[in-house]
Amino acid sequence: MVVSQQKEEFLMGKKLLVCETLEEQSRQKFVAVDMVGAGVGSEVLVSHHICVKPDVYVDDRIVAIVDSVSE
């Protein structure tokens, strides 16, 4: 989890989590705004570069907690 005293008004009260991609050869870490109450260690679905309200954009936003994946 990321702790930040100063942030934009839209982010006040929102949790910021460090996420990591699942690609084994090129794992990348990034910070995403948790919109669904995910916890540390949760597998999540992240939406990239979205507009959450007029003139407010978020690069990475957690939009779902993954329960299961089938192939």
mmCIF file as Biopython writes it, N, C-alpha, C and O atoms, coordinates in Angstrom:
data_model
#
loop_
_atom_site.group_PDB
_atom_site.id
_atom_site.type_symbol
_atom_site.label_atom_id
_atom_site.label_alt_id
_atom_site.label_comp_id
_atom_site.label_asym_id
_atom_site.label_entity_id
_atom_site.label_seq_id
_atom_site.pdbx_PDB_ins_code
_atom_site.Cartn_x
_atom_site.Cartn_y
_atom_site.Cartn_z
_atom_site.occupancy
_atom_site.B_iso_or_equiv
_atom_site.auth_seq_id
_atom_site.auth_asym_id
_atom_site.pdbx_PDB_model_num
ATOM 1   N N  . MET A ? 1  ? 0.847   -1.172  0.000   1.0 0.0 1  A 1 
ATOM 2   C CA . MET A ? 1  ? 0.000   0.000   0.000   1.0 0.0 1  A 1 
ATOM 3   C C  . MET A ? 1  ? 0.893   1.235   0.000   1.0 0.0 1  A 1 
ATOM 4   O O  . MET A ? 1  ? 1.985   1.238   0.568   1.0 0.0 1  A 1 
ATOM 5   N N  . VAL A ? 2  ? 0.400   2.277   -0.649  1.0 0.0 2  A 1 
ATOM 6   C CA . VAL A ? 2  ? 1.122   3.548   -0.739  1.0 0.0 2  A 1 
ATOM 7   C C  . VAL A ? 2  ? 0.464   4.536   0.218   1.0 0.0 2  A 1 
ATOM 8   O O  . VAL A ? 2  ? -0.758  4.682   0.224   1.0 0.0 2  A 1 
ATOM 9   N N  . VAL A ? 3  ? 1.270   5.206   1.019   1.0 0.0 3  A 1 
ATOM 10  C CA . VAL A ? 3  ? 0.756   6.230   1.928   1.0 0.0 3  A 1 
ATOM 11  C C  . VAL A ? 3  ? 1.183   7.587   1.387   1.0 0.0 3  A 1 
ATOM 12  O O  . VAL A ? 3  ? 2.357   7.809   1.090   1.0 0.0 3  A 1 
ATOM 13  N N  . SER A ? 4  ? 0.205   8.504   1.261   1.0 0.0 4  A 1 
ATOM 14  C CA . SER A ? 4  ? 0.484   9.825   0.718   1.0 0.0 4  A 1 
ATOM 15  C C  . SER A ? 4  ? -0.327  10.868  1.473   1.0 0.0 4  A 1 
ATOM 16  O O  . SER A ? 4  ? -1.556  10.808  1.496   1.0 0.0 4  A 1 
ATOM 17  N N  . GLN A ? 5  ? 0.357   11.818  2.087   1.0 0.0 5  A 1 
ATOM 18  C CA . GLN A ? 5  ? -0.311  12.886  2.822   1.0 0.0 5  A 1 
ATOM 19  C C  . GLN A ? 5  ? -0.928  13.919  1.879   1.0 0.0 5  A 1 
ATOM 20  O O  . GLN A ? 5  ? -2.010  14.441  2.148   1.0 0.0 5  A 1 
ATOM 21  N N  . GLN A ? 6  ? -0.243  14.211  0.783   1.0 0.0 6  A 1 
ATOM 22  C CA . GLN A ? 6  ? -0.696  15.225  -0.171  1.0 0.0 6  A 1 
ATOM 23  C C  . GLN A ? 6  ? -1.102  14.546  -1.467  1.0 0.0 6  A 1 
ATOM 24  O O  . GLN A ? 6  ? -0.301  13.832  -2.071  1.0 0.0 6  A 1 
ATOM 25  N N  . LYS A ? 7  ? -2.327  14.759  -1.898  1.0 0.0 7  A 1 
ATOM 26  C CA . LYS A ? 7  ? -2.781  14.223  -3.178  1.0 0.0 7  A 1 
ATOM 27  C C  . LYS A ? 7  ? -3.948  15.043  -3.693  1.0 0.0 7  A 1 
ATOM 28  O O  . LYS A ? 7  ? -4.521  15.853  -2.965  1.0 0.0 7  A 1 
ATOM 29  N N  . GLU A ? 8  ? -4.294  14.829  -4.950  1.0 0.0 8  A 1 
ATOM 30  C CA . GLU A ? 8  ? -5.397  15.567  -5.558  1.0 0.0 8  A 1 
ATOM 31  C C  . GLU A ? 8  ? -6.698  15.278  -4.824  1.0 0.0 8  A 1 
ATOM 32  O O  . GLU A ? 8  ? -6.866  14.212  -4.232  1.0 0.0 8  A 1 
ATOM 33  N N  . GLU A ? 9  ? -7.609  16.228  -4.868  1.0 0.0 9  A 1 
ATOM 34  C CA . GLU A ? 9  ? -8.875  16.125  -4.144  1.0 0.0 9  A 1 
ATOM 35  C C  . GLU A ? 9  ? -9.617  14.830  -4.480  1.0 0.0 9  A 1 
ATOM 36  O O  . GLU A ? 9  ? -10.167 14.189  -3.584  1.0 0.0 9  A 1 
ATOM 37  N N  . PHE A ? 10 ? -9.641  14.435  -5.757  1.0 0.0 10 A 1 
ATOM 38  C CA . PHE A ? 10 ? -10.344 13.211  -6.152  1.0 0.0 10 A 1 
ATOM 39  C C  . PHE A ? 10 ? -9.802  11.982  -5.414  1.0 0.0 10 A 1 
ATOM 40  O O  . PHE A ? 10 ? -10.548 11.038  -5.157  1.0 0.0 10 A 1 
ATOM 41  N N  . LEU A ? 11 ? -8.518  11.990  -5.075  1.0 0.0 11 A 1 
ATOM 42  C CA . LEU A ? 11 ? -7.894  10.824  -4.441  1.0 0.0 11 A 1 
ATOM 43  C C  . LEU A ? 11 ? -8.053  10.788  -2.921  1.0 0.0 11 A 1 
ATOM 44  O O  . LEU A ? 11 ? -7.702  9.789   -2.292  1.0 0.0 11 A 1 
ATOM 45  N N  . MET A ? 12 ? -8.571  11.848  -2.326  1.0 0.0 12 A 1 
ATOM 46  C CA . MET A ? 12 ? -8.757  11.871  -0.878  1.0 0.0 12 A 1 
ATOM 47  C C  . MET A ? 12 ? -9.692  10.737  -0.456  1.0 0.0 12 A 1 
ATOM 48  O O  . MET A ? 12 ? -10.779 10.576  -1.011  1.0 0.0 12 A 1 
ATOM 49  N N  . GLY A ? 13 ? -9.259  9.962   0.521   1.0 0.0 13 A 1 
ATOM 50  C CA . GLY A ? 13 ? -10.070 8.853   1.017   1.0 0.0 13 A 1 
ATOM 51  C C  . GLY A ? 13 ? -9.948  7.582   0.200   1.0 0.0 13 A 1 
ATOM 52  O O  . GLY A ? 13 ? -10.551 6.569   0.555   1.0 0.0 13 A 1 
ATOM 53  N N  . LYS A ? 14 ? -9.191  7.603   -0.878  1.0 0.0 14 A 1 
ATOM 54  C CA . LYS A ? 14 ? -9.024  6.421   -1.724  1.0 0.0 14 A 1 
ATOM 55  C C  . LYS A ? 14 ? -7.689  5.751   -1.398  1.0 0.0 14 A 1 
ATOM 56  O O  . LYS A ? 14 ? -6.702  6.420   -1.093  1.0 0.0 14 A 1 
ATOM 57  N N  . LYS A ? 15 ? -7.678  4.423   -1.468  1.0 0.0 15 A 1 
ATOM 58  C CA . LYS A ? 15 ? -6.469  3.653   -1.196  1.0 0.0 15 A 1 
ATOM 59  C C  . LYS A ? 15 ? -5.654  3.524   -2.474  1.0 0.0 15 A 1 
ATOM 60  O O  . LYS A ? 15 ? -6.209  3.296   -3.549  1.0 0.0 15 A 1 
ATOM 61  N N  . LEU A ? 16 ? -4.343  3.669   -2.358  1.0 0.0 16 A 1 
ATOM 62  C CA . LEU A ? 16 ? -3.433  3.478   -3.483  1.0 0.0 16 A 1 
ATOM 63  C C  . LEU A ? 16 ? -2.653  2.188   -3.237  1.0 0.0 16 A 1 
ATOM 64  O O  . LEU A ? 16 ? -2.061  2.018   -2.171  1.0 0.0 16 A 1 
ATOM 65  N N  . LEU A ? 17 ? -2.647  1.279   -4.213  1.0 0.0 17 A 1 
ATOM 66  C CA . LEU A ? 17 ? -1.961  -0.003  -4.064  1.0 0.0 17 A 1 
ATOM 67  C C  . LEU A ? 17 ? -0.874  -0.169  -5.115  1.0 0.0 17 A 1 
ATOM 68  O O  . LEU A ? 17 ? -1.029  0.259   -6.259  1.0 0.0 17 A 1 
ATOM 69  N N  . VAL A ? 18 ? 0.219   -0.791  -4.717  1.0 0.0 18 A 1 
ATOM 70  C CA . VAL A ? 18 ? 1.276   -1.159  -5.662  1.0 0.0 18 A 1 
ATOM 71  C C  . VAL A ? 18 ? 0.833   -2.454  -6.328  1.0 0.0 18 A 1 
ATOM 72  O O  . VAL A ? 18 ? 0.576   -3.448  -5.649  1.0 0.0 18 A 1 
ATOM 73  N N  . CYS A ? 19 ? 0.742   -2.444  -7.651  1.0 0.0 19 A 1 
ATOM 74  C CA . CYS A ? 19 ? 0.329   -3.613  -8.424  1.0 0.0 19 A 1 
ATOM 75  C C  . CYS A ? 19 ? 1.513   -4.132  -9.235  1.0 0.0 19 A 1 
ATOM 76  O O  . CYS A ? 19 ? 2.475   -3.404  -9.480  1.0 0.0 19 A 1 
ATOM 77  N N  . GLU A ? 20 ? 1.434   -5.388  -9.647  1.0 0.0 20 A 1 
ATOM 78  C CA . GLU A ? 20 ? 2.479   -5.987  -10.471 1.0 0.0 20 A 1 
ATOM 79  C C  . GLU A ? 20 ? 1.814   -6.796  -11.575 1.0 0.0 20 A 1 
ATOM 80  O O  . GLU A ? 20 ? 0.875   -7.549  -11.320 1.0 0.0 20 A 1 
ATOM 81  N N  . THR A ? 21 ? 2.301   -6.640  -12.800 1.0 0.0 21 A 1 
ATOM 82  C CA . THR A ? 21 ? 1.745   -7.391  -13.928 1.0 0.0 21 A 1 
ATOM 83  C C  . THR A ? 21 ? 2.069   -8.866  -13.786 1.0 0.0 21 A 1 
ATOM 84  O O  . THR A ? 21 ? 2.975   -9.233  -13.038 1.0 0.0 21 A 1 
ATOM 85  N N  . LEU A ? 22 ? 1.335   -9.718  -14.498 1.0 0.0 22 A 1 
ATOM 86  C CA . LEU A ? 22 ? 1.512   -11.161 -14.391 1.0 0.0 22 A 1 
ATOM 87  C C  . LEU A ? 22 ? 2.486   -11.743 -15.412 1.0 0.0 22 A 1 
ATOM 88  O O  . LEU A ? 22 ? 2.860   -12.911 -15.303 1.0 0.0 22 A 1 
ATOM 89  N N  . GLU A ? 23 ? 2.908   -10.951 -16.407 1.0 0.0 23 A 1 
ATOM 90  C CA . GLU A ? 23 ? 3.838   -11.465 -17.409 1.0 0.0 23 A 1 
ATOM 91  C C  . GLU A ? 23 ? 5.147   -11.874 -16.749 1.0 0.0 23 A 1 
ATOM 92  O O  . GLU A ? 23 ? 5.807   -11.051 -16.115 1.0 0.0 23 A 1 
ATOM 93  N N  . GLU A ? 24 ? 5.525   -13.135 -16.891 1.0 0.0 24 A 1 
ATOM 94  C CA . GLU A ? 24 ? 6.718   -13.633 -16.209 1.0 0.0 24 A 1 
ATOM 95  C C  . GLU A ? 24 ? 8.005   -13.000 -16.730 1.0 0.0 24 A 1 
ATOM 96  O O  . GLU A ? 24 ? 8.916   -12.742 -15.943 1.0 0.0 24 A 1 
ATOM 97  N N  . GLN A ? 25 ? 8.105   -12.743 -18.032 1.0 0.0 25 A 1 
ATOM 98  C CA . GLN A ? 25 ? 9.347   -12.230 -18.599 1.0 0.0 25 A 1 
ATOM 99  C C  . GLN A ? 25 ? 9.522   -10.732 -18.403 1.0 0.0 25 A 1 
ATOM 100 O O  . GLN A ? 25 ? 10.650  -10.239 -18.400 1.0 0.0 25 A 1 
ATOM 101 N N  . SER A ? 26 ? 8.441   -10.009 -18.243 1.0 0.0 26 A 1 
ATOM 102 C CA . SER A ? 26 ? 8.574   -8.552  -18.123 1.0 0.0 26 A 1 
ATOM 103 C C  . SER A ? 26 ? 7.643   -8.004  -17.042 1.0 0.0 26 A 1 
ATOM 104 O O  . SER A ? 26 ? 6.792   -7.159  -17.319 1.0 0.0 26 A 1 
ATOM 105 N N  . ARG A ? 27 ? 7.807   -8.480  -15.830 1.0 0.0 27 A 1 
ATOM 106 C CA . ARG A ? 27 ? 6.973   -7.981  -14.723 1.0 0.0 27 A 1 
ATOM 107 C C  . ARG A ? 27 ? 7.243   -6.500  -14.492 1.0 0.0 27 A 1 
ATOM 108 O O  . ARG A ? 27 ? 8.390   -6.055  -14.484 1.0 0.0 27 A 1 
ATOM 109 N N  . GLN A ? 28 ? 6.169   -5.752  -14.306 1.0 0.0 28 A 1 
ATOM 110 C CA . GLN A ? 28 ? 6.280   -4.325  -14.045 1.0 0.0 28 A 1 
ATOM 111 C C  . GLN A ? 28 ? 5.434   -3.970  -12.836 1.0 0.0 28 A 1 
ATOM 112 O O  . GLN A ? 28 ? 4.366   -4.546  -12.632 1.0 0.0 28 A 1 
ATOM 113 N N  . LYS A ? 29 ? 5.900   -3.037  -12.042 1.0 0.0 29 A 1 
ATOM 114 C CA . LYS A ? 29 ? 5.139   -2.547  -10.898 1.0 0.0 29 A 1 
ATOM 115 C C  . LYS A ? 29 ? 4.614   -1.155  -11.206 1.0 0.0 29 A 1 
ATOM 116 O O  . LYS A ? 29 ? 5.261   -0.368  -11.897 1.0 0.0 29 A 1 
ATOM 117 N N  . PHE A ? 30 ? 3.424   -0.865  -10.680 1.0 0.0 30 A 1 
ATOM 118 C CA . PHE A ? 30 ? 2.814   0.448   -10.855 1.0 0.0 30 A 1 
ATOM 119 C C  . PHE A ? 30 ? 1.835   0.679   -9.715  1.0 0.0 30 A 1 
ATOM 120 O O  . PHE A ? 30 ? 1.441   -0.265  -9.030  1.0 0.0 30 A 1 
ATOM 121 N N  . VAL A ? 31 ? 1.450   1.906   -9.512  1.0 0.0 31 A 1 
ATOM 122 C CA . VAL A ? 31 ? 0.488   2.258   -8.463  1.0 0.0 31 A 1 
ATOM 123 C C  . VAL A ? 31 ? -0.877  2.482   -9.110  1.0 0.0 31 A 1 
ATOM 124 O O  . VAL A ? 31 ? -0.989  3.148   -10.139 1.0 0.0 31 A 1 
ATOM 125 N N  . ALA A ? 32 ? -1.923  1.910   -8.483  1.0 0.0 32 A 1 
ATOM 126 C CA . ALA A ? 32 ? -3.285  2.071   -8.997  1.0 0.0 32 A 1 
ATOM 127 C C  . ALA A ? 32 ? -4.206  2.517   -7.868  1.0 0.0 32 A 1 
ATOM 128 O O  . ALA A ? 32 ? -3.986  2.181   -6.704  1.0 0.0 32 A 1 
ATOM 129 N N  . VAL A ? 33 ? -5.232  3.269   -8.220  1.0 0.0 33 A 1 
ATOM 130 C CA . VAL A ? 33 ? -6.250  3.704   -7.269  1.0 0.0 33 A 1 
ATOM 131 C C  . VAL A ? 33 ? -7.226  2.544   -7.065  1.0 0.0 33 A 1 
ATOM 132 O O  . VAL A ? 33 ? -7.797  2.036   -8.029  1.0 0.0 33 A 1 
ATOM 133 N N  . ASP A ? 34 ? -7.415  2.129   -5.819  1.0 0.0 34 A 1 
ATOM 134 C CA . ASP A ? 34 ? -8.314  1.020   -5.503  1.0 0.0 34 A 1 
ATOM 135 C C  . ASP A ? 34 ? -9.734  1.544   -5.367  1.0 0.0 34 A 1 
ATOM 136 O O  . ASP A ? 34 ? -10.044 2.259   -4.415  1.0 0.0 34 A 1 
ATOM 137 N N  . MET A ? 35 ? -10.596 1.194   -6.311  1.0 0.0 35 A 1 
ATOM 138 C CA . MET A ? 35 ? -11.984 1.656   -6.305  1.0 0.0 35 A 1 
ATOM 139 C C  . MET A ? 35 ? -12.955 0.606   -5.771  1.0 0.0 35 A 1 
ATOM 140 O O  . MET A ? 35 ? -14.147 0.881   -5.635  1.0 0.0 35 A 1 
ATOM 141 N N  . VAL A ? 36 ? -12.449 -0.614  -5.461  1.0 0.0 36 A 1 
ATOM 142 C CA . VAL A ? 36 ? -13.350 -1.716  -5.115  1.0 0.0 36 A 1 
ATOM 143 C C  . VAL A ? 36 ? -13.039 -2.376  -3.774  1.0 0.0 36 A 1 
ATOM 144 O O  . VAL A ? 36 ? -13.686 -3.364  -3.426  1.0 0.0 36 A 1 
ATOM 145 N N  . GLY A ? 37 ? -12.087 -1.873  -3.023  1.0 0.0 37 A 1 
ATOM 146 C CA . GLY A ? 37 ? -11.773 -2.456  -1.727  1.0 0.0 37 A 1 
ATOM 147 C C  . GLY A ? 37 ? -10.882 -3.680  -1.788  1.0 0.0 37 A 1 
ATOM 148 O O  . GLY A ? 37 ? -10.994 -4.570  -0.945  1.0 0.0 37 A 1 
ATOM 149 N N  . ALA A ? 38 ? -10.009 -3.737  -2.762  1.0 0.0 38 A 1 
ATOM 150 C CA . ALA A ? 38 ? -9.068  -4.855  -2.866  1.0 0.0 38 A 1 
ATOM 151 C C  . ALA A ? 38 ? -8.077  -4.776  -1.716  1.0 0.0 38 A 1 
ATOM 152 O O  . ALA A ? 38 ? -7.850  -3.710  -1.143  1.0 0.0 38 A 1 
ATOM 153 N N  . GLY A ? 39 ? -7.499  -5.904  -1.394  1.0 0.0 39 A 1 
ATOM 154 C CA . GLY A ? 39 ? -6.504  -5.923  -0.332  1.0 0.0 39 A 1 
ATOM 155 C C  . GLY A ? 39 ? -5.146  -6.311  -0.869  1.0 0.0 39 A 1 
ATOM 156 O O  . GLY A ? 39 ? -5.004  -6.683  -2.034  1.0 0.0 39 A 1 
ATOM 157 N N  . VAL A ? 40 ? -4.159  -6.222  -0.013  1.0 0.0 40 A 1 
ATOM 158 C CA . VAL A ? 40 ? -2.814  -6.624  -0.385  1.0 0.0 40 A 1 
ATOM 159 C C  . VAL A ? 40 ? -2.844  -8.110  -0.732  1.0 0.0 40 A 1 
ATOM 160 O O  . VAL A ? 40 ? -3.385  -8.917  0.024   1.0 0.0 40 A 1 
ATOM 161 N N  . GLY A ? 41 ? -2.264  -8.470  -1.876  1.0 0.0 41 A 1 
ATOM 162 C CA . GLY A ? 41 ? -2.229  -9.863  -2.322  1.0 0.0 41 A 1 
ATOM 163 C C  . GLY A ? 41 ? -3.395  -10.268 -3.197  1.0 0.0 41 A 1 
ATOM 164 O O  . GLY A ? 41 ? -3.404  -11.379 -3.726  1.0 0.0 41 A 1 
ATOM 165 N N  . SER A ? 42 ? -4.383  -9.395  -3.367  1.0 0.0 42 A 1 
ATOM 166 C CA . SER A ? 42 ? -5.535  -9.715  -4.227  1.0 0.0 42 A 1 
ATOM 167 C C  . SER A ? 42 ? -5.130  -9.687  -5.694  1.0 0.0 42 A 1 
ATOM 168 O O  . SER A ? 42 ? -4.291  -8.883  -6.100  1.0 0.0 42 A 1 
ATOM 169 N N  . GLU A ? 43 ? -5.729  -10.566 -6.480  1.0 0.0 43 A 1 
ATOM 170 C CA . GLU A ? 43 ? -5.568  -10.509 -7.932  1.0 0.0 43 A 1 
ATOM 171 C C  . GLU A ? 43 ? -6.685  -9.608  -8.446  1.0 0.0 43 A 1 
ATOM 172 O O  . GLU A ? 43 ? -7.857  -9.841  -8.153  1.0 0.0 43 A 1 
ATOM 173 N N  . VAL A ? 44 ? -6.326  -8.586  -9.207  1.0 0.0 44 A 1 
ATOM 174 C CA . VAL A ? 44 ? -7.295  -7.564  -9.590  1.0 0.0 44 A 1 
ATOM 175 C C  . VAL A ? 44 ? -7.279  -7.291  -11.089 1.0 0.0 44 A 1 
ATOM 176 O O  . VAL A ? 44 ? -6.344  -7.665  -11.797 1.0 0.0 44 A 1 
ATOM 177 N N  . LEU A ? 45 ? -8.326  -6.636  -11.552 1.0 0.0 45 A 1 
ATOM 178 C CA . LEU A ? 45 ? -8.420  -6.159  -12.926 1.0 0.0 45 A 1 
ATOM 179 C C  . LEU A ? 45 ? -8.203  -4.655  -12.889 1.0 0.0 45 A 1 
ATOM 180 O O  . LEU A ? 45 ? -8.858  -3.940  -12.131 1.0 0.0 45 A 1 
ATOM 181 N N  . VAL A ? 46 ? -7.268  -4.178  -13.723 1.0 0.0 46 A 1 
ATOM 182 C CA . VAL A ? 46 ? -6.911  -2.761  -13.736 1.0 0.0 46 A 1 
ATOM 183 C C  . VAL A ? 46 ? -7.315  -2.154  -15.071 1.0 0.0 46 A 1 
ATOM 184 O O  . VAL A ? 46 ? -7.037  -2.714  -16.131 1.0 0.0 46 A 1 
ATOM 185 N N  . SER A ? 47 ? -7.964  -1.017  -15.008 1.0 0.0 47 A 1 
ATOM 186 C CA . SER A ? 47 ? -8.313  -0.255  -16.202 1.0 0.0 47 A 1 
ATOM 187 C C  . SER A ? 47 ? -7.285  0.867   -16.331 1.0 0.0 47 A 1 
ATOM 188 O O  . SER A ? 47 ? -6.958  1.533   -15.348 1.0 0.0 47 A 1 
ATOM 189 N N  . HIS A ? 48 ? -6.785  1.069   -17.529 1.0 0.0 48 A 1 
ATOM 190 C CA . HIS A ? 48 ? -5.747  2.072   -17.757 1.0 0.0 48 A 1 
ATOM 191 C C  . HIS A ? 48 ? -6.311  3.306   -18.458 1.0 0.0 48 A 1 
ATOM 192 O O  . HIS A ? 48 ? -7.157  3.183   -19.343 1.0 0.0 48 A 1 
ATOM 193 N N  . HIS A ? 49 ? -5.852  4.480   -18.072 1.0 0.0 49 A 1 
ATOM 194 C CA . HIS A ? 49 ? -6.123  5.753   -18.743 1.0 0.0 49 A 1 
ATOM 195 C C  . HIS A ? 49 ? -7.617  5.991   -18.939 1.0 0.0 49 A 1 
ATOM 196 O O  . HIS A ? 49 ? -8.114  5.952   -20.065 1.0 0.0 49 A 1 
ATOM 197 N N  . ILE A ? 50 ? -8.320  6.232   -17.857 1.0 0.0 50 A 1 
ATOM 198 C CA . ILE A ? 50 ? -9.749  6.478   -17.972 1.0 0.0 50 A 1 
ATOM 199 C C  . ILE A ? 50 ? -10.113 7.837   -17.379 1.0 0.0 50 A 1 
ATOM 200 O O  . ILE A ? 50 ? -9.395  8.392   -16.548 1.0 0.0 50 A 1 
ATOM 201 N N  . CYS A ? 51 ? -11.229 8.341   -17.826 1.0 0.0 51 A 1 
ATOM 202 C CA . CYS A ? 51 ? -11.775 9.597   -17.323 1.0 0.0 51 A 1 
ATOM 203 C C  . CYS A ? 51 ? -12.824 9.230   -16.274 1.0 0.0 51 A 1 
ATOM 204 O O  . CYS A ? 51 ? -13.818 8.582   -16.599 1.0 0.0 51 A 1 
ATOM 205 N N  . VAL A ? 52 ? -12.616 9.636   -15.022 1.0 0.0 52 A 1 
ATOM 206 C CA . VAL A ? 52 ? -13.559 9.283   -13.965 1.0 0.0 52 A 1 
ATOM 207 C C  . VAL A ? 52 ? -14.661 10.325  -13.785 1.0 0.0 52 A 1 
ATOM 208 O O  . VAL A ? 52 ? -15.735 10.014  -13.268 1.0 0.0 52 A 1 
ATOM 209 N N  . LYS A ? 53 ? -14.403 11.525  -14.198 1.0 0.0 53 A 1 
ATOM 210 C CA . LYS A ? 53 ? -15.412 12.579  -14.292 1.0 0.0 53 A 1 
ATOM 211 C C  . LYS A ? 53 ? -14.804 13.679  -15.142 1.0 0.0 53 A 1 
ATOM 212 O O  . LYS A ? 53 ? -13.593 13.674  -15.365 1.0 0.0 53 A 1 
ATOM 213 N N  . PRO A ? 54 ? -15.593 14.610  -15.619 1.0 0.0 54 A 1 
ATOM 214 C CA . PRO A ? 54 ? -15.030 15.624  -16.518 1.0 0.0 54 A 1 
ATOM 215 C C  . PRO A ? 54 ? -13.749 16.256  -15.968 1.0 0.0 54 A 1 
ATOM 216 O O  . PRO A ? 54 ? -13.716 16.737  -14.836 1.0 0.0 54 A 1 
ATOM 217 N N  . ASP A ? 55 ? -12.718 16.245  -16.777 1.0 0.0 55 A 1 
ATOM 218 C CA . ASP A ? 55 ? -11.414 16.828  -16.447 1.0 0.0 55 A 1 
ATOM 219 C C  . ASP A ? 55 ? -10.658 16.117  -15.325 1.0 0.0 55 A 1 
ATOM 220 O O  . ASP A ? 55 ? -9.694  16.670  -14.796 1.0 0.0 55 A 1 
ATOM 221 N N  . VAL A ? 56 ? -11.075 14.900  -14.948 1.0 0.0 56 A 1 
ATOM 222 C CA . VAL A ? 56 ? -10.343 14.105  -13.952 1.0 0.0 56 A 1 
ATOM 223 C C  . VAL A ? 56 ? -9.977  12.768  -14.581 1.0 0.0 56 A 1 
ATOM 224 O O  . VAL A ? 56 ? -10.845 11.945  -14.871 1.0 0.0 56 A 1 
ATOM 225 N N  . TYR A ? 57 ? -8.687  12.564  -14.785 1.0 0.0 57 A 1 
ATOM 226 C CA . TYR A ? 57 ? -8.193  11.344  -15.413 1.0 0.0 57 A 1 
ATOM 227 C C  . TYR A ? 57 ? -7.321  10.572  -14.431 1.0 0.0 57 A 1 
ATOM 228 O O  . TYR A ? 57 ? -6.570  11.161  -13.655 1.0 0.0 57 A 1 
ATOM 229 N N  . VAL A ? 58 ? -7.429  9.262   -14.475 1.0 0.0 58 A 1 
ATOM 230 C CA . VAL A ? 58 ? -6.600  8.391   -13.644 1.0 0.0 58 A 1 
ATOM 231 C C  . VAL A ? 58 ? -5.909  7.407   -14.580 1.0 0.0 58 A 1 
ATOM 232 O O  . VAL A ? 58 ? -6.560  6.764   -15.403 1.0 0.0 58 A 1 
ATOM 233 N N  . ASP A ? 59 ? -4.582  7.290   -14.451 1.0 0.0 59 A 1 
ATOM 234 C CA . ASP A ? 59 ? -3.839  6.377   -15.317 1.0 0.0 59 A 1 
ATOM 235 C C  . ASP A ? 59 ? -4.171  4.925   -15.027 1.0 0.0 59 A 1 
ATOM 236 O O  . ASP A ? 59 ? -4.421  4.169   -15.966 1.0 0.0 59 A 1 
ATOM 237 N N  . ASP A ? 60 ? -4.186  4.503   -13.788 1.0 0.0 60 A 1 
ATOM 238 C CA . ASP A ? 60 ? -4.425  3.110   -13.434 1.0 0.0 60 A 1 
ATOM 239 C C  . ASP A ? 60 ? -5.422  3.040   -12.291 1.0 0.0 60 A 1 
ATOM 240 O O  . ASP A ? 60 ? -5.234  3.661   -11.244 1.0 0.0 60 A 1 
ATOM 241 N N  . ARG A ? 61 ? -6.495  2.270   -12.507 1.0 0.0 61 A 1 
ATOM 242 C CA . ARG A ? 61 ? -7.581  2.198   -11.537 1.0 0.0 61 A 1 
ATOM 243 C C  . ARG A ? 61 ? -8.000  0.744   -11.378 1.0 0.0 61 A 1 
ATOM 244 O O  . ARG A ? 61 ? -8.290  0.078   -12.372 1.0 0.0 61 A 1 
ATOM 245 N N  . ILE A ? 62 ? -8.037  0.235   -10.145 1.0 0.0 62 A 1 
ATOM 246 C CA . ILE A ? 62 ? -8.495  -1.132  -9.886  1.0 0.0 62 A 1 
ATOM 247 C C  . ILE A ? 62 ? -10.011 -1.113  -9.948  1.0 0.0 62 A 1 
ATOM 248 O O  . ILE A ? 62 ? -10.662 -0.403  -9.182  1.0 0.0 62 A 1 
ATOM 249 N N  . VAL A ? 63 ? -10.582 -1.908  -10.878 1.0 0.0 63 A 1 
ATOM 250 C CA . VAL A ? 63 ? -12.021 -1.889  -11.109 1.0 0.0 63 A 1 
ATOM 251 C C  . VAL A ? 63 ? -12.719 -3.188  -10.732 1.0 0.0 63 A 1 
ATOM 252 O O  . VAL A ? 63 ? -13.949 -3.239  -10.714 1.0 0.0 63 A 1 
ATOM 253 N N  . ALA A ? 64 ? -11.954 -4.247  -10.427 1.0 0.0 64 A 1 
ATOM 254 C CA . ALA A ? 64 ? -12.571 -5.523  -10.045 1.0 0.0 64 A 1 
ATOM 255 C C  . ALA A ? 64 ? -11.559 -6.386  -9.302  1.0 0.0 64 A 1 
ATOM 256 O O  . ALA A ? 64 ? -10.353 -6.297  -9.529  1.0 0.0 64 A 1 
ATOM 257 N N  . ILE A ? 65 ? -12.081 -7.226  -8.407  1.0 0.0 65 A 1 
ATOM 258 C CA . ILE A ? 65 ? -11.281 -8.239  -7.728  1.0 0.0 65 A 1 
ATOM 259 C C  . ILE A ? 65 ? -11.577 -9.560  -8.433  1.0 0.0 65 A 1 
ATOM 260 O O  . ILE A ? 65 ? -12.738 -9.947  -8.569  1.0 0.0 65 A 1 
ATOM 261 N N  . VAL A ? 66 ? -10.534 -10.248 -8.879  1.0 0.0 66 A 1 
ATOM 262 C CA . VAL A ? 66 ? -10.704 -11.485 -9.643  1.0 0.0 66 A 1 
ATOM 263 C C  . VAL A ? 66 ? -11.008 -12.630 -8.675  1.0 0.0 66 A 1 
ATOM 264 O O  . VAL A ? 66 ? -10.252 -12.880 -7.736  1.0 0.0 66 A 1 
ATOM 265 N N  . ASP A ? 67 ? -12.141 -13.328 -8.921  1.0 0.0 67 A 1 
ATOM 266 C CA . ASP A ? 67 ? -12.492 -14.513 -8.123  1.0 0.0 67 A 1 
ATOM 267 C C  . ASP A ? 67 ? -11.882 -15.764 -8.729  1.0 0.0 67 A 1 
ATOM 268 O O  . ASP A ? 67 ? -11.331 -16.607 -8.021  1.0 0.0 67 A 1 
ATOM 269 N N  . SER A ? 68 ? -11.986 -15.875 -10.055 1.0 0.0 68 A 1 
ATOM 270 C CA . SER A ? 68 ? -11.407 -17.036 -10.745 1.0 0.0 68 A 1 
ATOM 271 C C  . SER A ? 68 ? -11.208 -16.693 -12.205 1.0 0.0 68 A 1 
ATOM 272 O O  . SER A ? 68 ? -11.815 -15.760 -12.730 1.0 0.0 68 A 1 
ATOM 273 N N  . VAL A ? 69 ? -10.335 -17.472 -12.864 1.0 0.0 69 A 1 
ATOM 274 C CA . VAL A ? 69 ? -10.047 -17.312 -14.289 1.0 0.0 69 A 1 
ATOM 275 C C  . VAL A ? 69 ? -10.165 -18.676 -14.927 1.0 0.0 69 A 1 
ATOM 276 O O  . VAL A ? 69 ? -9.575  -19.637 -14.434 1.0 0.0 69 A 1 
ATOM 277 N N  . SER A ? 70 ? -10.925 -18.789 -16.028 1.0 0.0 70 A 1 
ATOM 278 C CA . SER A ? 70 ? -11.011 -20.064 -16.736 1.0 0.0 70 A 1 
ATOM 279 C C  . SER A ? 70 ? -10.477 -19.868 -18.146 1.0 0.0 70 A 1 
ATOM 280 O O  . SER A ? 70 ? -10.572 -18.787 -18.726 1.0 0.0 70 A 1 
ATOM 281 N N  . GLU A ? 71 ? -9.923  -20.929 -18.673 1.0 0.0 71 A 1 
ATOM 282 C CA . GLU A ? 71 ? -9.329  -20.853 -20.018 1.0 0.0 71 A 1 
ATOM 283 C C  . GLU A ? 71 ? -10.179 -21.562 -21.030 1.0 0.0 71 A 1 
ATOM 284 O O  . GLU A ? 71 ? -9.833  -21.598 -22.210 1.0 0.0 71 A 1 
#
